[in-house]
Amino acid sequence: MEGGTRTTRAEILSALSHALDITEGQATGHAVRTCLLATHLGRTIGLGEHDLESLYYAALLKDAGSSANSPRLQRLFGEDDSRSRSHFSEWHNSFLGFNIRRIRASKAPSAELVAELTATRCQRGSEIARQLGFGEGAAEAILCIEEHWDGSGGPQALQGDRIPLVSRILSLAQTLELFARAQGPQRAVEVVKARSGRWFDPELVRGALALAQDNLLWEEYAVYLQPNAPALVPPEGAQAETDSGLDEICEAFSRIVDAKSSFTYQHSTRVMNLSVAGGQRLGVTDLPTLRRAALLHDIGKLGVSSAILDKNGPLDDRDWHSVREHPKHSYEILSRITGFRRIAEIAGAHHERLDGRGYWRGVSAVNLDLEMRVLACADVFDALSAERPYRPAMPLPEVYRIMKSDAGLDQSCVEALWDAVAVNRTLCGGLA
């Protein structure tokens, strides 16, 4: 990390969970505040330290599977996918229940299809937690977060004690957070009390009633309503992340980003491979930082509607405004992490151009260093050589011609990428 600075896993996941909040259509900090309430509730009922740790990481990653359903949600309901999710949160935080209401009203997709979407979201989030090494406890908590005490939830329709305890806590905590933020702690507790024995474990509801009287908890909760709130310290204490662990987190979140659109599968991985290959040829010395910036460069795109990303036609002014904001969101999310300043700068500049025509800042060559130029070229290279909703993938000679004629791209970077692809066609998916 920069200057020997070691950031913690908690800080990284707390910051990146803000990107998941955007995907889910929630206010910034929703996952962190859910984590705070969940761990307090866990301690109130005497949950062991191992389970508290699972609960902590499951809360931060609970919405990691949401982007996998973004394209289908947009097609099903014909609106911004994050708006669909924010609507169902308002409808008492039930993905399954809300969308069944929509289906009954519109006579559109079947309840079976909605159940499938719920399963995809939960299963994908569970897989990501497992891949990151957070254990079966965290993975199960995410998998079963939509289960209800009376068996009316999904994806497995589990009932009562068959639902893992950590899942039961997490499910209740996220509902508490939604209503506490919107209407205050007392109203939030009233909501979960009204669903005792139906959605929620009655014993956990009694624990939530005790939380309502904990003034220190709600003072801490208020801190996490602020834009620059600190990372929430995990039960096992703050631990510096290893390089390999950091790479795993970056790779996992790149997959979350790329799942947002059916046309960006493995985009971030290809951009990373192209950037590193080009950077090696151009003498970039800090390749790990370039690699991580490339993997996370589009994390701000989680805030762009799938209706825009998958639009089969020209974007209007409103669409373009949303698109032009995503590098800014990438910069802001990554800047929250100690030691990520350089990663944030490189990632945030991936749509800037030497001639000042880029976005979001509209800076020119003097403000764009080598790593920024390499990443910008790699992003263009992959965008042109991959299929898009409005055109097929371009053949490599056409990609090269377009990039060579673009005054906004550094031509030494273009040549470096071309040389790298000439040696290894897998860098661009093996296109001819």
C-alpha positions, 0 to 999 in steps of 0.5 A: 500500500501507499507509503507502507500504509496498511489498511484494514479489511474492515475499512475496505469492506465498509467503504466498498459496501457503500457501492452495494448500497447504491446498487440496492437503491439504499442511502449511503451507509445502509449496510454499515448501519445494519452491521452495527445493529446486527452485532449489537443485537447479537451481543444482546442475546449472547451470540458467540464471538465466532458467530458475531464475526460471521454476522459482521461480514455477512452484514457488510456483504449482504447485498453483494448478489444484487447486481446479478439480477440488475439486467433482469429486473430492468427488463421485468419492470421497465424501470431503473433497477435500483429504483425497483429495489428501493421501492420494495424496501419501502414496501416493508423490506420484502424483495419477494413480497414486493415483487409478487405484489407487482406481478399480481398488479401487472399480470406480468412475470410469474411468482416462480420467476420472482422466486428465482430472482430472489434465489439468484441474489441470495446464492450469488451473495453467499458465493462471494462471501465464501470466495472471500474466505469469510466462512460458512456462517457468513455465507449461510447468513446471506443465503437465508436473509430472505427467509421468514420465521413462519416459512413464507420467505425464500429461497428455501422456505425455511421455517423457525429454527431451521433458519440459521440464527445469524440469518435471523438476526441479519434479516431483523437488523436490516429491517430495523435500519430501514425504518430507524433511518426513515422514521426513528428507532421507536417506529422501527421497533414497532414494525419488527414487533408487529411481525414477531412470529411471522417474519421474525424470531420472537426471541430476537424481537424481544432483544430488539425491544431492549435495543430501543432503550439503548441510548448509547447505541442510537448515538453511535448509529447517528454517527454512521448517518454522517457522510464521513463516518469511520469504519465499524470495528469488527468483533475480532478487532481491526486487522491489517489486510494482506496483499493477497487478501486485498487482491481477492476483495478487488477481484470479488468486487470487480465481478459484482460490478461486471454483473450489473450488465449482461454486456460487461461480463469480465470487462474489469478483468480484461481491462486489468489484464490489458492495463498490466500488460501495457504497463509492463511494456511502458515501465510502470513500477507499481503494477499492483496499484495499477492492477487494483485500480483497473479491477475497481475502476467501474465500481461507481457504475453500480449507481448507473441504471441497467436501463442505461447500460443495456440501452439499445440506442443513443443515450439522451442527456439525462442518461449521459449525465448519469454515465458521466458521474460514474468515475466520480462515484468510483473516486469517492468510494475508493477515497474512503479507504486509507492507502487507496488514494492512488488507486482512487486517482487512477480509477477516477481518471479512466474516462479523462482524455489528453485533449480535455474532452473526457469526464468527470473532471475534464482535465487534460494531459498535464494532469494525467500520469502514465498509469491513468493513460494506460487504464484509459486506453485499456478501457477503450480497447475493451469497450470497442472489442466487446459486444455492446447492446447497440452494436456487435464486437468490433474486429481488432483492426477497426479497434486499432484504427479508431484508437490511433485516430483518437487525439485524447488517447496516449499513442504510446499506450495504444501501441503498447496495448497493441503489442501486448495483444499481438503476443497474447490474444487472450487479453481481449478474449481471443478476437481476430 
